[in-house]
Amino acid sequence: MISSLPNELLFMVLDHLDYKDIVCLQTSVGHDVCPPLASAISVYIQQNYSFHYRISTILHLFEAILTPSERQSEETKQSLANRVLQTICQLVEKLPKFEHRNEFTKLLDIVQQLVIQRILDTHLKAGLEYDYANLCLEIRTIYLHTPSIRVLHDPKYRRRSTKHPLAPFLPRDYTSIWREHCARYNDTKAADVHPMQQQRKIHARFASFFGSLFDVTSLYLESNLDGTFEECAREALVTGNVEDLLILCVAADKPVDVDGMCMMVHQAGEQLRHYLETMETYITTDPSPEQELRLRQQQQQQQQQQQQETTEINHDVYHSPPDWLIPNRYKVEPDTVLRLKLMNNLYKKGWHWFQ
């Protein structure tokens, strides 16, 4: 029925969809099934998502290159990486200076979303995750070594502390996906049906891509930011996701020190317990500004609770504690340790089971 709609009404329908859904619709109808509809959707995308369209065209061109060696040639990587960054810069430069940073960040986020959509796509050709990772690192390198590009994103980058870096494709931008995959690990492991097997392949592909992003291309080590390599390793250990963890370590060129990684989890638990035991003393003697604000908020909440009726208190909904207070977040099961050691030994002997 949708194929019989005039373009004006079709565009009104598409206005209620996001870009990802529109592309899925275009792919499902295809030029072989309904050429007029596919063409109309393509026109809509070019009119309303011109930046998405231009970046997607570059990514499709990258995937269309026949061999991995051609895709990973320095000339190809530099050419496509420059095209991506120049596409952003051309749009940002047209705006007033006070809008540069926000617009650059918005467009860069779109690029990163389009790349990860390709990585998580079930139809992506095998091995392209490695090629994409190298392309993303090339974009990051060009960005970091081109002042005219960086100043559009952050005019004060020369004076800014490297503790909070701005750069494309930093691991912290994709940490939430890693956490989601670790949380769903037991679900994908429990079933042998085809969709679950396909999901495991996607998780492994993402781990290869994600691990490669930990390559150090600048002074930005992100040691104090959310999404460090150590944090990601702990997340995999406490959920038992040793398959993706080993892939992550190999892609990031990190040693698989099983005992050392398990000790990190134990130390994180010890630090939490020490913090909880001494928190009251620190708050009483030398509270930080954040703790003072938290204390005031708690006092206000207590006053509001005292004013409520007893019947309302009895019907309060129970809220589970935050993740960082759950004891299992700091416990590695013996089975997890044994499986990781076994798989690491097999990898050292040349059995690349994850490829």
Secondary structure as the mmCIF struct_conf table of DSSP 4:
data_model
#
loop_
_struct_conf.conf_type_id
_struct_conf.id
_struct_conf.beg_label_comp_id
_struct_conf.beg_label_asym_id
_struct_conf.beg_label_seq_id
_struct_conf.end_label_comp_id
_struct_conf.end_label_asym_id
_struct_conf.end_label_seq_id
HELX_RH_3T_P HELX_RH_3T_P1 ILE A 2 SER A 4
BEND BEND1 LEU A 5 LEU A 5
HELX_RH_AL_P HELX_RH_AL_P1 ASN A 7 LEU A 14
TURN_TY1_P TURN_TY1_P1 ASP A 15 HIS A 16
BEND BEND2 LEU A 17 LEU A 17
HELX_RH_AL_P HELX_RH_AL_P2 TYR A 19 VAL A 33
HELX_RH_AL_P HELX_RH_AL_P3 PRO A 35 ASN A 48
HELX_RH_AL_P HELX_RH_AL_P4 SER A 50 ALA A 64
BEND BEND3 ILE A 65 LEU A 66
HELX_RH_AL_P HELX_RH_AL_P5 PRO A 68 ARG A 71
TURN_TY1_P TURN_TY1_P2 GLN A 72 GLN A 72
BEND BEND4 SER A 73 SER A 73
HELX_RH_AL_P HELX_RH_AL_P6 GLU A 74 GLU A 93
TURN_TY1_P TURN_TY1_P3 LYS A 94 LYS A 94
BEND BEND5 LEU A 95 LEU A 95
HELX_RH_3T_P HELX_RH_3T_P2 LYS A 97 GLU A 99
HELX_RH_AL_P HELX_RH_AL_P7 HIS A 100 ILE A 119
TURN_TY1_P TURN_TY1_P4 LEU A 120 LEU A 120
TURN_TY1_P TURN_TY1_P5 THR A 122 HIS A 123
HELX_LH_PP_P HELX_LH_PP_P1 LEU A 124 LYS A 125
TURN_TY1_P TURN_TY1_P6 ALA A 126 GLY A 127
HELX_RH_AL_P HELX_RH_AL_P8 LEU A 128 LEU A 144
TURN_TY1_P TURN_TY1_P7 HIS A 145 HIS A 145
HELX_RH_AL_P HELX_RH_AL_P9 PRO A 147 HIS A 153
TURN_TY1_P TURN_TY1_P8 PRO A 155 ARG A 159
BEND BEND6 ARG A 160 ARG A 160
TURN_TY1_P TURN_TY1_P9 THR A 162 LYS A 163
BEND BEND7 HIS A 164 HIS A 164
TURN_TY1_P TURN_TY1_P10 PRO A 168 PHE A 169
HELX_RH_3T_P HELX_RH_3T_P3 PRO A 171 TYR A 174
HELX_RH_AL_P HELX_RH_AL_P10 THR A 175 ALA A 183
TURN_TY1_P TURN_TY1_P11 ARG A 184 ARG A 184
HELX_RH_AL_P HELX_RH_AL_P11 TYR A 185 ALA A 190
BEND BEND8 VAL A 193 VAL A 193
HELX_RH_AL_P HELX_RH_AL_P12 HIS A 194 SER A 212
TURN_TY1_P TURN_TY1_P12 LEU A 213 PHE A 214
BEND BEND9 SER A 218 LEU A 219
TURN_TY1_P TURN_TY1_P13 SER A 223 ASN A 224
BEND BEND10 LEU A 225 LEU A 225
TURN_TY1_P TURN_TY1_P14 ASP A 226 GLY A 227
HELX_RH_AL_P HELX_RH_AL_P13 PHE A 229 THR A 239
TURN_TY1_P TURN_TY1_P15 GLY A 240 GLY A 240
HELX_RH_AL_P HELX_RH_AL_P14 VAL A 242 ALA A 252
TURN_TY1_P TURN_TY1_P16 ASP A 253 ASP A 253
HELX_RH_AL_P HELX_RH_AL_P15 VAL A 258 THR A 285
BEND BEND11 ASP A 286 ASP A 286
HELX_RH_AL_P HELX_RH_AL_P16 PRO A 289 GLN A 307
BEND BEND12 GLN A 308 GLN A 308
HELX_RH_AL_P HELX_RH_AL_P17 THR A 310 ASN A 314
TURN_TY1_P TURN_TY1_P17 HIS A 315 HIS A 315
HELX_LH_PP_P HELX_LH_PP_P2 ASP A 316 TYR A 318
HELX_LH_PP_P HELX_LH_PP_P3 SER A 320 PRO A 322
HELX_RH_3T_P HELX_RH_3T_P4 ASP A 323 LEU A 325
HELX_RH_3T_P HELX_RH_3T_P5 PRO A 327 TYR A 330
HELX_RH_AL_P HELX_RH_AL_P18 PRO A 334 LYS A 348
TURN_TY1_P TURN_TY1_P18 LYS A 349 GLY A 350
TURN_TY1_P TURN_TY1_P19 TRP A 353 PHE A 354
#
